[in-house]
Amino acid sequence: MRDKTTLVQHLQHQEKRFLGATGEFTSMMNEIVVAAKIISLEVNKAGIGGLILGVTGSVNVHGEEVQKLDEFANSTFLNILTKSGTVCAITSEEMADPVIIPKEKAGKYIFMMDPLDGSSNIDVSVSIGTIFSIYRKRSIGDSVTDEDLLQKGADQVAGGYIIYGSSTMFIYSSGNGVHGFTLDPALGEFFLSHPDLKIPTQGNTYSVNEGNVSLWKDNQKNLVNYFKEQDEKTNRPYRGRYIGSMVADFHRTLLKGGIFMYPVDTKNSNGKLRFAFEAAPMAFIVENAGGRASTGKQRILDITPSDIHQCVPFYIGSRFDVETAERFLKD
């Protein structure tokens, strides 16, 4: 591991490929790496003394209980990135409104994040993670407008996630492949461990919360039943795999293939996953790895959101498997 390329070196090499690069993107990514290391350390020792386990007693904009670790991760990214001089606005799943950076300290990027996806699972040692998305400011002038905050998914400059599990990994794409880095805790350095990741064209697992089956539409039920049927010609039945931490479910899907689904249901008519903080960055990653991400009827990256906290139904994974889902869901 220690003979491999570090994440910082990789970013510097990537930067040299672009004429006119100012180094601002690399600087911002370095700040994200610092925040990831701080959160990784706290997650790994969270059970000792229990100081940051449990809920804060408040709820976020989505009506979900805020975990102490959610709050810690959110404030860590805010404190580091607001001082970085690289971003002009930060939005978060945990905040109702964006944080706008004063113009004298602002950079040219918009940073969007789910600071700690799956944090309620920390007390049972399930992998959790940070998901982030980066856009470039588009509007003219010093003000940050909806033109900047509500961009099409395909306009992302980069997307990535950090997974805190048996090891801490940093996976990102800036549109030139998907690359994974593993943290060496002894050195405090991320090293390239998964260069140019490619998702298999077809997998043999499906991932969905089947506890919600009574809330599904018939086409979703039929899709899952199809994956369960015996048919050697189409590599079925698929195996069911569901962790309940989206970043962990997606990480397995990216490496092994298959499909992760979070459909609409009678409680969530627009889906439950947030476009800006979960769906768009993961879609950007999977497409750069050769996979596909869809609402079941529309490519995720073709969506221009109308609200920062907009939710969408979500199907992501191997191209063949997502296209199969779209055939069932087209009506």
Secondary structure, 3 states (H helix, E strand, C coil): CCCCCEHHHHHHHHHCCCCCCCCHHHHHHHHHHHHHHHHHHHHHCCCCCCCCCCEEEEECCCCCEEEHHHHHHHHHHHHHHCCCCCEEEEEECCCCCCEECCHHHCCCEEEEEEEEECHHHHHHCCCEEEEEEEEECCCCCCCCCHHHHCCCHHHCCEEEEEEECCCEEEEEECCCCCEEEEEECCCCEEEEEECCCCCCCCCCEEECCHHHHHHCCHHHHHHHHHHHCCEHHHCECCEECCCCCHHHHHHHHHHHCCEEEECCCCCCCCCCEEHHHHHHHHHHHHHHCCCEEECCCCEHHHCCCCCCCCEECEEEECHHHHHHHHHHHCC
